[in-house]
Amino acid sequence: MGTIRLDQVRLYAYHGCLSEETTIGSDYLVDLSVSADLTKSAGSDNLSDTVDYVLLNAIIAEEMAQPRKLLETVAASILERILSSCSLVSSACVSVSKLNPPIGGDVAAVTIEMVRERK
């Protein structure tokens, strides 16, 4: 087994329960870690034998572009897409952070993290 990670994918998106959040938008960071058997790709040196991190990044970007009220919904949709699109992935962990959230305090970010395993 091995791990492929995408760290601090920075995006601008329109998630939130307040109308201002879906109008003005905010900066987000997404971290993703997927587990997969990387033995074949390590020996073959072929992209088709591994999990393509360009595809993982595209899935993150596409799901973040869909406005949602809750970060949990965003994270769940990212995980569902990865598990349905990447057959080599056995499990995935994603964290979605909203930077400078409008919660009435000096908070750098709020983050949710979710994990899913292939059934």
KALINJO-V410885 format. One record per residue. PSI is psi in whole degrees, -180 to 180 (* if undefined). OMEGA is omega in radians with two decimals (none if undefined). D_CENTER is the distance of its C-alpha to the mean C-alpha in Angstrom with 2 decimals. Layout:
# KALINJO-V410885
psi,omega,d_center
PSI,OMEGA,D_CENTER
PSI,OMEGA,D_CENTER
This chain:
# KALINJO-V410885
psi,omega,d_center
156,3.09,20.40
177,-3.10,18.08
136,2.99,14.65
130,-3.09,12.46
142,2.91,10.18
118,-3.05,8.42
133,3.03,9.55
55,3.01,9.65
113,-3.06,8.21
129,-3.12,10.57
157,3.00,10.73
128,-3.06,13.41
177,-2.98,12.93
56,3.14,15.25
146,3.05,14.06
165,3.13,16.72
-22,3.13,19.90
142,-3.13,22.28
-32,3.11,23.56
-36,-3.12,23.35
-37,-3.12,19.58
-12,3.09,19.28
-49,-3.07,22.06
-39,-3.11,21.51
-180,-3.08,17.74
165,3.06,16.10
143,-3.14,14.10
153,2.96,10.57
136,3.10,8.78
132,3.02,5.19
135,-3.11,5.88
138,3.05,5.15
127,3.09,8.51
142,3.07,10.16
137,-3.13,13.87
160,3.04,16.28
109,-3.09,19.96
11,-3.10,20.33
-48,-3.10,24.12
-46,-3.11,25.01
-32,3.12,23.03
-32,3.12,24.44
-34,-3.05,27.87
-27,-3.07,27.57
29,3.13,25.66
132,3.12,24.40
-34,-3.11,20.98
-12,-3.14,21.61
9,-3.10,21.79
-176,3.04,18.32
118,-3.08,14.61
114,-3.11,14.26
-17,3.01,11.58
-41,3.07,12.57
-42,3.11,11.54
-44,3.12,8.05
-40,3.13,7.90
-40,3.11,9.76
-45,3.10,7.68
-50,-3.10,4.84
-44,-3.12,8.23
-43,-3.13,9.99
-35,3.09,8.19
-25,-3.14,8.16
-12,3.12,11.75
108,-3.11,12.82
133,3.13,14.41
157,3.13,14.14
-41,-3.00,16.13
141,3.07,13.89
-29,3.09,10.54
-40,3.13,10.92
-40,3.11,11.20
-50,-3.12,8.06
-44,-3.14,6.10
-40,-3.14,8.81
-37,3.08,8.66
-48,-3.13,5.34
-43,3.13,7.07
-45,3.14,10.31
-42,-3.12,9.82
-47,-3.12,8.95
-31,3.12,11.89
-22,-3.09,14.07
-23,-3.02,13.65
95,-3.05,13.84
-22,3.13,16.92
-19,-3.09,16.99
124,3.11,13.92
-29,3.06,15.56
159,-3.13,12.82
147,3.08,9.18
129,3.13,7.95
141,2.97,4.86
138,3.13,6.33
124,-3.11,6.55
128,3.01,9.95
120,-3.11,12.54
141,3.14,15.10
59,-3.09,18.74
148,-3.13,18.41
71,-3.08,21.66
18,3.03,22.87
34,3.10,26.27
173,3.12,25.91
83,-3.09,24.99
123,-3.11,21.43
-40,-3.10,19.17
156,2.90,15.90
140,-3.04,14.79
139,2.95,11.79
149,3.14,10.69
136,3.11,9.42
150,3.13,9.50
140,3.05,10.62
144,3.06,11.86
148,3.08,14.62
137,-3.12,16.30
*,none,19.50
